[in-house]
Amino acid sequence: MEDGRPLSGGVVLWRGMDIIMKRALSLLLAFGLLSYALVFPVYASGGVVEVADTLYEVVDWPIVVNGERIDAPQALRTSDGCRLVPLRAIAEAIGYEVKWHDDTFAVTLNDSISLSIGQNRYIIGERVISVDCYALRVPIIRDGRTFVPFCFFRDILEMTGSNTHNETIRVVGGVFEVS
């Protein structure tokens, strides 16, 4: 086999074939890790995991809560058009008490609604709601602030009158009563 003679099936093996296979596998592994890093680029900053700016476009749209424009960080838009909005500014304007839990990378609203950074799972009272979403449609940290997909307010907190039409983010509703 080492001298390059064909095996019974006509396949020729030559010296160095194992080296070529190792290099090919190494390249595939490196490509896979690089691809993952481009899709989920995160870095640690002061104990908080932050998402790189390259995945999101800042949109300078006013945020209006129950008819009043609020002072809030600018919203973000993913490459597939999902809007991510600043959680604390909107939740506090509605009337929620917002708490950050540094040990679990989680946020609670009025101690009864919970969400975790990077997960598409929300806890409301005793109910756990998982939503189908793309990788970029989960709560994130950017510049030290928590951003959530806009659908968190519309679908999870059932503020069905909320929308993002005419380059304005509108949130309509009150504190969700957990039963």
C-alpha positions in Angstrom: 0.0 0.0 0.0 2.7 2.5 0.9 4.3 2.2 -2.6 1.2 3.4 -4.4 0.0 0.1 -5.7 -3.8 -0.2 -6.2 -5.8 -2.1 -3.6 -8.4 -4.7 -4.6 -11.0 -2.0 -5.4 -8.6 0.0 -7.7 -8.1 2.8 -5.1 -4.5 4.1 -4.9 -3.2 5.2 -1.6 0.0 7.2 -1.4 2.2 8.5 1.3 1.0 11.5 3.0 -2.7 10.8 2.5 -3.3 10.9 6.3 -1.6 14.3 6.4 -3.9 15.7 3.7 -6.9 14.3 5.5 -5.8 15.9 8.8 -5.3 19.2 7.1 -8.7 19.1 5.3 -10.4 18.3 8.6 -8.5 21.1 10.4 -9.6 23.5 7.7 -13.3 22.4 8.0 -13.2 22.7 11.7 -11.6 26.2 11.5 -14.2 27.3 8.9 -17.0 26.0 11.2 -15.7 27.9 14.2 -15.3 31.0 12.1 -18.8 30.7 10.8 -20.2 30.3 14.3 -18.2 33.4 15.5 -19.7 35.5 12.6 -23.2 34.5 13.5 -22.9 34.7 17.3 -20.2 37.3 18.0 -20.2 38.0 21.7 -17.6 39.3 24.1 -17.3 39.8 27.8 -17.3 43.3 29.2 -17.3 43.7 32.9 -19.0 40.4 33.5 -21.8 41.0 31.0 -22.0 39.3 27.7 -22.5 41.8 24.8 -23.4 41.2 21.2 -21.1 42.8 18.6 -22.5 45.8 16.7 -22.0 44.2 13.3 -25.2 42.2 13.5 -27.6 45.1 14.2 -28.4 48.3 12.5 -29.3 51.3 14.7 -32.7 52.8 13.7 -33.5 56.3 14.8 -37.2 55.8 15.3 -39.1 57.5 18.0 -40.5 55.2 20.7 -44.0 56.1 21.8 -45.6 54.4 24.9 -49.3 54.9 25.4 -49.3 58.0 23.1 -46.2 59.7 24.7 -42.8 59.8 23.2 -40.2 58.6 25.7 -36.5 59.3 26.0 -34.9 55.9 25.3 -31.8 54.4 23.6 -32.3 53.9 19.8 -33.8 50.7 18.7 -31.9 48.1 16.6 -32.9 46.2 13.5 -31.6 42.7 12.6 -30.7 41.7 9.0 -34.1 40.0 8.7 -36.0 43.1 9.8 -36.7 42.2 13.5 -36.8 45.3 15.7 -35.1 45.1 19.1 -36.2 47.7 21.6 -34.7 48.9 24.9 -36.5 46.9 27.6 -36.0 49.1 30.7 -37.1 52.4 29.1 -40.3 51.0 27.7 -41.1 48.7 30.6 -40.7 51.5 33.2 -42.8 53.9 31.0 -45.6 51.3 31.1 -45.2 50.9 34.9 -43.1 47.9 35.5 -40.3 47.7 38.1 -37.3 46.3 36.2 -34.5 44.4 38.0 -31.2 43.0 36.5 -29.8 39.8 37.9 -26.1 39.8 37.2 -25.5 36.3 38.5 -28.0 34.7 36.0 -28.0 37.3 33.1 -31.7 37.7 33.6 -34.2 40.5 33.9 -37.4 40.5 35.9 -40.4 42.8 35.6 -42.4 43.2 38.8 -40.8 40.0 40.1 -43.3 38.0 38.1 -42.0 38.1 34.5 -38.6 36.8 33.7 -36.4 36.6 30.7 -32.7 35.6 30.1 -30.2 37.1 27.8 -29.7 35.0 24.7 -32.7 32.7 25.3 -36.1 32.7 23.6 -37.8 31.5 26.8 -39.9 33.8 28.9 -41.4 33.0 32.4 -44.7 34.7 33.3 -45.8 33.6 36.8 -45.7 29.8 36.6 -46.0 29.6 32.8 -42.9 29.1 30.6 -43.4 30.5 27.1 -40.9 29.5 24.4 -41.1 31.2 21.1 -39.8 30.0 17.8 -37.2 32.5 16.7 -34.2 33.1 14.6 -30.8 33.4 16.3 -30.9 37.2 16.4 -34.4 37.4 17.9 -33.6 36.9 21.5 -32.9 39.4 24.4 -29.4 40.8 24.0 -27.1 43.2 25.8 -25.7 46.1 23.8 -23.8 49.0 25.4 -24.8 47.7 28.8 -28.5 47.8 28.1 -31.0 45.0 27.6 -32.8 44.9 24.2 -35.7 42.6 23.5 -37.5 41.7 20.3 -40.4 44.0 19.8 -42.7 41.0 19.8 -42.0 40.6 23.5 -44.4 43.4 24.2 -46.8 42.6 21.5 -47.0 38.8 21.8 -45.6 37.8 25.3 -47.2 40.7 27.3 -50.2 40.7 25.0 -50.1 44.4 24.0 -51.7 43.7 20.7 -52.2 47.3 19.8 -48.4 47.8 19.6 -46.8 48.2 16.2 -43.7 49.5 14.3 -45.4 51.3 11.4 -44.3 54.5 9.7 -40.8 54.4 11.3 -42.3 54.8 14.8 -42.2 52.2 17.5 -45.6 52.3 19.4 -46.3 50.3 22.6 -49.9 50.4 23.8 -51.0 48.8 27.0 -50.5 48.5 30.8 -48.9 46.2 33.3 -49.7 42.6 32.5 -51.6 41.0 35.3 -50.0 37.7 36.2 -52.6 35.2 37.4 
